[in-house]
Amino acid sequence: MKKLLCVVALVGMLGAPVAASAQTVLGPVAAFHDDLDFGIGAFVEIPVPSLAPGLAIVPSFVYYFPDGFDAWEINGDATYAFQVSEDTPVLPFALAGLNILNVGAEGVDSDTEIGLNLGGGIGFRAESVQPFVGAKFELQDGTGFVIFGGVGFTVGG
């Protein structure tokens, strides 16, 4: 049942914000958490240039596949893409935001923690897709380290 709810949340995240901006970007993300192993999920990037050029709100969901228990996280990050020249092949970014991590096992109460995300990465210039890689620290009861990457697709006009 938990896996079904995660899939429903993932589909909702992909479909709901499409009309929010003409330059909204969405796509899959893969992650490796130092405590939770490999995970997959999705993200949506919603630019907010009215606040600052290069600023975006990026909600994401990742479901991890550790041995013996379930784990998932919801992130609400703000990213800032640093301004670089048009001919530079990489686009550096910084991120900060909130993280909700849920860990549980069958027959055991789950544990939910709220923490902070701090990190950054680089995006790559490409014609029709927007690949990226990055790393972040999740500051909760214990600090976690996550390496992530994905591919974004622009939706809208």
C-alpha positions as CSV (number, residue, x, y, z in Angstrom):
1,M,0.0,0.0,0.0
2,K,2.9,2.4,0.8
3,K,4.4,1.8,-2.6
4,L,1.1,2.5,-4.3
5,L,0.7,5.8,-2.4
6,C,4.3,6.8,-3.4
7,V,3.5,6.1,-7.1
8,V,0.3,8.2,-6.8
9,A,2.2,11.1,-5.2
10,L,4.8,10.8,-7.9
11,V,2.3,11.0,-10.7
12,G,0.5,13.9,-9.0
13,M,3.8,15.8,-8.7
14,L,4.5,15.3,-12.4
15,G,1.1,16.4,-13.6
16,A,-0.2,19.1,-11.3
17,P,2.2,22.0,-11.8
18,V,2.5,21.8,-15.6
19,A,0.4,25.0,-16.0
20,A,2.3,26.9,-13.4
21,S,4.9,28.4,-15.8
22,A,5.7,28.4,-19.5
23,Q,9.3,27.2,-18.6
24,T,8.5,24.6,-16.1
25,V,10.9,21.7,-16.2
26,L,10.1,18.2,-14.9
27,G,11.6,14.7,-15.1
28,P,13.1,11.7,-13.4
29,V,15.8,11.8,-10.7
30,A,18.1,9.1,-9.3
31,A,19.8,9.3,-6.0
32,F,22.3,7.5,-3.8
33,H,21.9,8.2,-0.1
34,D,24.8,7.2,2.2
35,D,22.4,5.6,4.7
36,L,19.5,4.5,2.4
37,D,21.2,3.2,-0.8
38,F,19.7,3.8,-4.3
39,G,16.5,5.7,-4.9
40,I,14.4,6.9,-7.9
41,G,11.8,9.7,-8.1
42,A,10.8,12.8,-9.9
43,F,11.2,16.6,-9.7
44,V,9.5,19.7,-10.9
45,E,11.4,23.0,-11.4
46,I,9.3,26.1,-11.3
47,P,11.2,29.3,-12.1
48,V,10.4,32.4,-10.2
49,P,12.3,35.1,-12.1
50,S,10.1,37.8,-10.6
51,L,12.0,37.3,-7.3
52,A,15.5,36.8,-8.8
53,P,16.9,35.7,-12.2
54,G,18.1,32.1,-11.9
55,L,15.8,31.3,-8.8
56,A,13.5,28.3,-9.0
57,I,11.3,26.3,-6.6
58,V,12.0,22.6,-7.0
59,P,9.8,20.0,-5.2
60,S,10.9,16.4,-5.5
61,F,10.0,13.0,-4.3
62,V,12.5,10.0,-4.0
63,Y,11.7,6.4,-3.0
64,Y,14.7,4.5,-1.7
65,F,15.3,0.8,-1.9
66,P,17.2,-0.2,1.3
67,D,17.3,-3.8,2.5
68,G,14.7,-4.6,5.2
69,F,12.8,-1.4,5.4
70,D,11.0,1.3,3.4
71,A,12.3,4.9,3.0
72,W,11.1,7.9,1.0
73,E,11.6,11.6,1.1
74,I,9.9,14.8,-0.1
75,N,12.0,17.8,-0.7
76,G,11.1,21.4,-1.2
77,D,14.2,23.2,-2.4
78,A,15.0,26.6,-3.8
79,T,17.8,26.6,-6.4
80,Y,19.8,29.4,-7.7
81,A,21.5,29.0,-11.1
82,F,24.6,31.1,-11.3
83,Q,24.8,33.4,-14.3
84,V,27.5,32.2,-16.7
85,S,28.3,33.1,-20.3
86,E,26.2,31.6,-23.1
87,D,29.0,29.5,-24.5
88,T,29.8,27.8,-21.2
89,P,28.8,24.1,-21.4
90,V,27.9,23.8,-17.7
91,L,25.5,25.7,-15.4
92,P,26.4,25.6,-11.7
93,F,23.7,25.9,-9.1
94,A,23.2,26.0,-5.4
95,L,20.3,24.6,-3.4
96,A,18.7,25.0,0.0
97,G,15.4,23.8,1.3
98,L,13.4,21.5,3.5
99,N,13.4,17.7,3.6
100,I,10.9,15.2,5.0
101,L,12.3,11.7,5.4
102,N,10.1,8.7,6.3
103,V,11.7,5.4,7.3
104,G,9.7,2.4,8.3
105,A,9.4,-1.4,8.3
106,E,6.5,-3.8,8.1
107,G,4.8,-4.1,11.5
108,V,6.9,-1.3,13.0
109,D,5.9,2.3,13.4
110,S,7.5,4.6,10.8
111,D,9.8,7.4,11.8
112,T,9.5,10.8,10.1
113,E,12.1,13.5,10.4
114,I,12.2,17.0,9.1
115,G,15.5,18.6,8.1
116,L,17.4,21.0,5.9
117,N,19.0,20.4,2.5
118,L,22.2,22.3,1.6
119,G,24.1,21.5,-1.6
120,G,24.6,22.2,-5.3
121,G,25.6,20.9,-8.6
122,I,25.9,21.5,-12.3
123,G,23.5,21.3,-15.2
124,F,24.6,20.7,-18.8
125,R,23.6,22.6,-21.8
126,A,21.7,20.4,-24.3
127,E,19.2,21.0,-27.0
128,S,16.0,19.4,-25.8
129,V,16.8,18.0,-22.4
130,Q,18.4,19.4,-19.3
131,P,20.7,16.8,-17.6
132,F,22.2,17.6,-14.2
133,V,24.2,16.1,-11.3
134,G,24.6,17.3,-7.7
135,A,25.2,16.6,-4.1
136,K,23.6,17.7,-0.9
137,F,23.7,17.3,2.9
138,E,20.5,16.5,4.7
139,L,20.7,18.0,8.1
140,Q,18.3,16.1,10.4
141,D,18.9,14.1,13.6
142,G,21.8,12.6,11.8
143,T,23.4,14.2,8.7
144,G,22.9,12.3,5.4
145,F,24.8,12.8,2.2
146,V,23.1,12.4,-1.1
147,I,24.5,12.3,-4.7
148,F,21.8,12.8,-7.3
149,G,21.3,13.3,-11.0
150,G,18.5,13.5,-13.5
151,V,17.1,14.8,-16.8
152,G,14.7,17.6,-17.1
153,F,12.2,18.2,-19.9
154,T,10.7,21.6,-20.5
155,V,6.9,21.7,-20.7
156,G,4.7,24.5,-21.9
157,G,5.6,27.3,-24.3
